[in-house]
Amino acid sequence: MLAPRAAPARAPDSVNLLRHRKTAMPRTPAFPSRPRALSTVGSTLAVMTRPGERSAHAPGATLRACGPTPPAAPARTRAALAACVASDARGKAATAAAAIARSIASIAVAAIALDVAVTPAAAAGTPAWPQKPVRLLVPFSAGGVTDLLARAVAQRLGDTLGQPVVVDNRPGANTIIAYEILSRAGGDGYTLMLEGFNGLVLNPLLYPKLPYDPQRDVAPVGLIGFSPLMVVVNPQVPAKTVKELVDLARAQPGRLNYGSSGIGGVVHISTEWFMAATGTRMTHVPYKGGASALPDLMAGQLQVLFNPPITAIPMVKAGKLRALAVTSARRLTAMPHVPTVAELGFPGYDAATWFSLLARSGAPAAVVDRLARDLQRVVETAALREQFAAQAIEFQWGNAADVSALVRKDLARWGEVIRRGGIRVEPL
């Protein structure tokens, strides 16, 4: 038997009330219920707005509210309202175009501000330098004065350049191997060298034919500083002064062995100059760097070495070597008790080496200028100057012109020393 159907649920009184009100309330015509008054100014037809309404079409103009057109409106009114709608569309388009123009102007201002930081190279369409690590050739073995100086300069130069400066030791043939590598490198500034005196002064004076041209292939960047040499002997050598060493060498010609950083280098030529001035003869044992000769000197295989103070001073203070003299014109601040060779009866004797940063000829002028500015900041760093002054390296900044002038001066001076001393080296 089917259950009786339930009566439908009665809607709440609030809902019935709303239905009643919706049915009973009179319909309110949409605004505007009739077209607004029209006015013509010249040939322009406009819809007059109510007071207080603003127009988006132009600053200070009143808003033209274009409402729906009643079906019974006169044709002229309908045309006016159609024109109003078209005008509104044009106004919106103009507003959007103005917003886009303002955005473009903002971007242009930002681009102009950014352009202030753009380098000339970037403005010319070429990438800023450096874009990769820079190679720094050192023509001596690791641990010597040139290597130690190069590593200190490379670290600080890399910090200013924003790219690593990598030391590449290429010892041998009195710097000739490294200079040949530099001469064959690209002229883009990514291959540099820290040297100067041996390759630009002594080699041209000693070797009539070189695999590189110091004038054509090498471009000076800047001068870094100077270092004298220190005359040191093995403690077993029975000579405590330069005079005693001279007497010993004269009594035993050729019996004493002296080392050098290479044939034709500053150590070799300075020792040859000393022997020519004192009338002595010792046997030359060349190495690929002064650091390589030090162990043999301390072991007794060598008896004498004209060595840079930076590596000799620690051994002297440790009692492993004995210092007899320095080759500079004045005594060292770090070792003031050690006399100069000149004051010991050999006036005019003044032998020192100098260091510079070199590039391959043809490197872009902007690159060389950048390197020179950054190198000058490194050389003038107070902490670095104090560190090496304690090791008898005198930092002295000089530009490319200063390096060229120093080369010309030393070519004349050392050319005379080599000629008077009759110093010869085996041809390459």
C-alpha atoms as one frame of an Amber mdcrd trajectory, in Angstrom:
protein
   0.000   0.000   0.000   1.448   3.303  -1.010   2.201   5.839   1.673   0.348
   9.138   1.394   2.423  11.853  -0.381   3.891  14.379   1.987   2.790  17.961
   1.711   5.311  20.277   0.127   7.457  22.206   2.573   6.311  25.748   3.094
   8.854  28.401   2.188   9.974  30.695   4.969   8.014  33.887   5.425  11.082
  35.952   4.485  11.321  34.281   1.086   7.601  34.700   0.400   7.911  38.322
   1.438  10.741  38.856  -1.065   8.705  37.196  -3.831   5.777  39.396  -2.977
   7.900  42.533  -3.015   9.487  41.577  -6.354   6.077  41.137  -7.904   4.432
  44.105  -6.273   7.223  46.716  -6.526   6.961  48.973  -9.577   9.784  48.675
 -12.189  12.351  51.507 -12.077  13.507  52.573 -15.517  17.238  52.230 -16.185
  19.318  55.414 -16.104  19.048  57.451 -18.170  15.345  57.146 -18.633  15.499
  59.668 -21.390  18.222  61.145 -23.519  20.143  64.020 -22.095  20.040  67.404
 -23.697  22.234  67.846 -26.721  24.240  70.871 -27.597  26.247  71.742 -30.630
  29.358  73.891 -30.662  30.280  74.605 -34.221  30.211  71.220 -35.942  30.856
  69.199 -32.740  27.927  67.346 -31.190  28.247  66.651 -27.453  26.162  65.114
 -24.712  25.763  67.429 -21.784  26.628  65.783 -18.455  25.267  66.267 -15.013
  27.169  68.604 -12.681  30.120  66.936 -10.956  30.724  64.216 -13.566  34.253
  64.164 -14.997  35.416  63.037 -18.410  38.369  60.730 -19.027  38.984  62.185
 -22.468  40.738  65.351 -21.494  41.798  67.086 -18.272  39.011  69.346 -16.985
  36.347  68.001 -19.388  33.070  66.540 -18.132  32.357  62.828 -18.426  30.065
  61.888 -21.357  27.921  59.089 -19.991  26.519  57.296 -23.039  23.582  55.179
 -21.762  21.213  52.887 -23.692  19.103  54.533 -26.358  15.313  54.279 -25.896
  13.588  52.654 -28.887  11.381  55.673 -29.377  14.195  58.201 -29.373  14.372
  60.495 -32.373  16.865  59.587 -35.046  18.899  62.647 -34.287  19.221  61.647
 -30.638  20.202  58.092 -31.532  22.949  59.400 -33.859  24.267  61.686 -31.122
  24.479  58.828 -28.655  26.220  56.627 -31.237  28.770  59.378 -31.735  29.196
  59.605 -27.984  29.937  55.864 -27.744  32.511  56.143 -30.524  34.095  59.112
 -28.772  34.324  57.100 -25.539  36.113  54.289 -27.391  38.559  56.740 -28.876
  39.165  58.239 -25.435  39.880  54.863 -23.873  42.303  54.060 -26.663  44.033
  57.389 -26.157  44.278  56.746 -22.411  45.843  53.323 -23.001  48.272  54.798
 -25.513  49.275  57.468 -23.007  49.924  54.813 -20.349  52.096  52.840 -22.766
  53.986  55.999 -23.667  54.642  56.709 -19.996  55.961  53.141 -19.520  58.238
  53.475 -22.534  59.508  56.796 -21.190  60.276  55.185 -17.811  62.169  52.372
 -19.517  64.105  54.902 -21.588  65.085  56.853 -18.458  66.265  53.628 -16.807
  68.255  52.713 -19.899  69.919  56.126 -19.925  70.839  55.727 -16.264  72.231
  52.258 -16.929  74.229  53.535 -19.865  76.333  55.638 -17.496  77.905  52.432
 -16.186  78.514  50.910 -19.610  82.183  50.757 -20.572  83.406  52.220 -23.871
  84.189  48.687 -25.038  80.629  47.581 -24.378  79.269  50.699 -26.078  81.358
  49.830 -29.119  79.908  46.335 -29.186  83.028  44.581 -27.828  83.001  42.701
 -24.492  84.615  44.313 -21.464  88.098  43.040 -20.545  88.879  40.664 -18.884
  86.262  37.989 -19.547  88.475  35.068 -18.445  91.554  34.342 -16.268  94.775
  36.157 -17.142  98.044  34.233 -17.531 101.169  35.662 -15.866 104.430  34.172
 -17.123 107.356  33.907 -14.688 110.650  32.988 -16.404 112.152  31.377 -13.274
 111.398  28.374 -11.100 109.004  28.580  -8.166 110.263  29.914  -4.855 112.663
  32.558  -6.180 112.386  36.312  -5.846 110.576  36.822  -9.156 108.125  34.027
  -8.406 107.351  35.257  -4.889 106.840  38.793  -6.118 104.710  37.631  -9.036
 102.390  35.643  -6.795 101.841  38.566  -4.449 101.145  40.935  -7.336  98.943
  38.391  -9.146  96.672  37.943  -6.139  96.016  41.659  -5.713  95.856  42.376
  -9.424  93.267  39.627  -9.807  91.169  41.236  -7.074  91.088  44.547  -8.948
  90.495  42.967 -12.360  87.715  40.673 -11.153  89.359  37.650 -12.802  92.091
  35.286 -11.521  95.666  36.040 -12.549  97.357  32.635 -12.830 101.146  32.371
 -12.414 102.785  30.155 -15.049 106.460  29.341 -14.311 108.473  28.827 -17.507
 112.152  28.741 -16.435 115.162  28.148 -18.646 117.580  29.783 -21.100 117.855
  32.952 -19.023 114.178  33.916 -19.506 114.340  33.326 -23.276 111.816  30.457
 -23.182 109.218  32.584 -21.421 109.837  35.604 -23.665 109.365  33.453 -26.740
 106.027  32.247 -25.353 104.995  35.857 -24.768 106.031  36.859 -28.284 103.788
  34.159 -29.759 100.799  34.889 -27.548  97.766  36.702 -28.834  97.772  40.449
 -28.512  94.595  40.467 -26.413  96.171  41.142 -23.014  95.427  37.706 -21.576
  99.132  36.702 -21.491 101.455  38.871 -19.400 104.922  38.522 -17.866 106.588
  39.742 -14.699 110.245  40.367 -15.498 112.244  43.035 -17.277 115.952  43.353
 -16.614 117.158  40.005 -17.927 114.994  39.793 -21.024 115.060  43.452 -22.071
 118.634  44.415 -21.119 121.033  41.490 -20.657 119.775  39.136 -23.359 120.053
  41.694 -26.181 123.576  42.538 -24.995 124.746  38.923 -24.750 122.955  37.115
 -27.576 123.216  38.453 -31.120 120.209  36.395 -32.205 117.104  35.899 -30.081
 113.829  34.128 -30.886 112.008  37.280 -29.820 112.469  40.986 -30.476 112.419
  43.050 -27.244 111.362  46.167 -29.141 108.823  44.612 -31.500 107.250  41.867
 -29.378 107.116  43.294 -25.840 105.090  46.218 -24.514 105.896  47.560 -21.009
 102.900  48.122 -18.740 104.559  49.487 -15.621 107.543  49.327 -13.249 107.141
  47.469  -9.949 110.453  47.810  -8.090 114.119  46.914  -7.554 116.135  44.304
  -5.697 119.896  44.113  -5.084 121.848  40.896  -4.532 123.552  39.586  -1.415
 126.924  37.838  -1.466 126.494  34.722   0.669 128.765  31.732   1.274 128.466
  28.326   2.852 129.427  28.530   6.562 132.232  26.021   5.940 134.005  28.441
   3.579 136.949  29.995   5.512 136.046  33.565   4.507 134.201  35.977   6.782
 134.705  39.120   4.683 134.841  40.033   1.005 138.597  40.581   1.276 139.082
  37.065   2.662 136.908  35.643  -0.137 138.979  37.476  -2.752 142.222  36.201
  -1.230 140.863  32.636  -1.150 139.699  32.778  -4.753 143.009  34.195  -5.921
 144.901  31.460  -4.113 142.738  28.721  -5.618 141.671  29.783  -9.129 138.625
  27.871 -10.296 138.330  25.814  -7.058 135.360  27.717  -5.697 131.977  27.049
  -7.309 129.381  29.778  -7.615 125.766  29.292  -8.671 123.411  31.475 -10.653
 119.797  31.662 -11.794 120.898  30.936 -15.368 123.535  31.716 -17.993 123.499
  35.379 -18.873 121.195  36.381 -16.005 121.718  39.150 -13.501 123.318  36.791
 -10.943 125.729  35.371 -13.518 126.737  38.752 -14.973 127.019  40.397 -11.536
 129.364  37.634 -10.368 131.384  37.901 -13.568 131.640  41.653 -12.992 132.836
  40.995  -9.428 135.514  38.562 -10.653 136.668  41.018 -13.339 136.925  43.787
 -10.716 138.803  41.634  -8.192 140.974  39.601 -10.554 139.565  36.273  -9.406
 138.238  33.181 -11.156 135.496  30.873  -9.871 133.585  28.086 -11.645 130.058
  28.857 -12.794 127.213  26.367 -12.100 123.958  27.631 -13.683 120.464  26.721
 -12.451 116.958  27.467 -13.689 116.423  29.894 -10.845 118.135  31.142  -7.724
 115.811  29.130  -5.487 117.174  25.930  -7.039 120.744  26.906  -6.197 120.159
  27.593  -2.501 119.898  23.950  -1.380 123.199  23.099  -3.082 124.851  26.102
  -1.460 123.721  25.001   1.994 124.774  21.405   1.198 128.308  22.552   0.294
 128.204  21.718  -3.418 128.434  25.460  -4.055 130.633  27.804  -2.064 129.429
  31.251  -3.237 126.147  32.717  -4.461 125.054  36.227  -5.347 121.432  35.795
  -4.308 118.402  38.090  -3.879 117.989  39.038  -0.196 114.358  37.890  -0.069
 115.455  34.240  -0.029 118.936  34.725   1.447 118.030  36.690   4.597 116.042
  33.884   6.277 118.940  31.452   5.720 121.447  33.974   7.077 119.373  34.599
  10.196 119.043  30.836  10.688 122.837  30.436  10.554 122.706  28.277   7.418
 124.524  30.892   5.293 126.983  33.707   5.945 126.420  37.157   4.425 129.538
  39.025   3.253 128.171  42.015   1.331 125.308  43.465  -0.701 125.654  44.612
  -4.295 123.560  47.797  -3.988 124.963  51.303  -3.636 123.708  51.541  -0.024
 123.235  49.118   2.836 119.964  47.295   3.350 117.569  48.464   6.043 116.767
  44.836   6.832 120.496  43.948   7.273 122.274  47.202   8.169 125.401  45.458
   9.500 126.208  43.952   6.078 128.485  46.303   4.035 128.247  47.058   0.341
 130.780  45.744  -2.192 131.539  49.330  -3.235 132.546  50.460   0.269 134.887
  47.475   0.588 137.304  48.845  -2.012 135.410  48.421  -5.303 133.851  51.811
  -6.051 131.212  51.948  -8.738 130.085  48.409  -8.194 126.281  48.571  -8.091
 124.328  45.561  -9.324 120.582  45.284  -8.940 117.689  43.827 -10.867 114.305
  45.369 -11.491 110.835  44.016 -12.126 108.085  45.183 -14.432 104.797  43.981
 -15.859 104.984  43.273 -19.584 102.362  42.551 -22.250 102.497  41.361 -25.824
 102.899  44.207 -28.300  99.650  44.985 -30.043  97.494  44.600 -26.941  94.565
  47.066 -27.047  95.436  50.449 -25.597  92.375  50.320 -23.317  93.587  46.998
 -21.874  97.132  48.264 -21.265  95.767  51.432 -19.646  93.493  49.391 -17.389
  96.389  47.139 -16.371  98.620  50.131 -15.674  96.032  51.802 -13.434  95.365
  48.628 -11.476  99.080  47.773 -11.215  99.824  51.232  -9.843  97.238  50.694
  -7.100  98.882  47.363  -6.255 102.404  48.808  -6.168 101.278  51.685  -3.955
  99.547  49.387  -1.446 101.157  50.237   1.898 100.936  46.733   3.362 102.561
  45.162   0.314 105.361  47.734   0.240 106.140  47.147   3.913 106.077  43.372
   3.464 108.677  43.393   0.699 110.741  46.273   2.105 111.602  43.947   4.988
 113.004  41.600   2.344 115.034  44.273   0.542 112.678  44.779  -2.409 112.016
  48.458  -2.976 108.658  49.089  -4.621 108.724  51.972  -7.070 105.910  52.656
  -9.497 106.738  53.782 -13.017 104.667  53.945 -16.185 105.489  52.404 -19.562
 107.616  55.395 -20.553 109.640  55.043 -17.332 110.322  51.381 -18.110 111.482
  52.232 -21.628 113.800  54.928 -20.280 115.233  52.483 -17.717 115.880  49.928
 -20.473 117.819  52.482 -22.525 119.859  53.562 -19.493 120.740  49.986 -18.473
 121.602  48.937 -22.017 124.300  51.622 -22.033 125.512  50.952 -18.478 125.595
  47.155 -18.573 126.886  47.146 -22.128 129.959  48.935 -20.824 130.299  46.469
 -17.913 130.113  43.485 -20.279 132.567  45.033 -22.731 135.143  45.992 -20.087
 134.859  42.680 -18.272 135.135  40.701 -21.483 132.035  38.738 -20.435 130.931
  36.148 -22.976 128.220  33.506 -23.085 127.762  30.559 -25.350 125.583  31.349
 -28.372 122.103  29.853 -28.458
